[in-house]
Amino acid sequence: MPFLIIEKDDKAQYITYEADQDVTSLTQYAKQKLTEEQKCYEIFEQNYQAQKDFDENHQ
């Protein structure tokens, strides 16, 4: 599971959601960011595995 990373540009909006106790908006924001982070994680994992396979086959 990826981490929820609050980007600098989103910090004010995130704090507003928390201050207003706007659970719906905060949940939507978190789901969107976690989806983005999951995609980044999957790409990283694929690249890592590809590099590992390459290294194993070219020694």
Summary of the structure (lengths in Angstrom):
residues: 59
radius of gyration: 17.1
end to end distance: 32.9
largest distance: 57.5
contacts: 117
relative contact order: 0.14
helix: 80%
strand: 0%
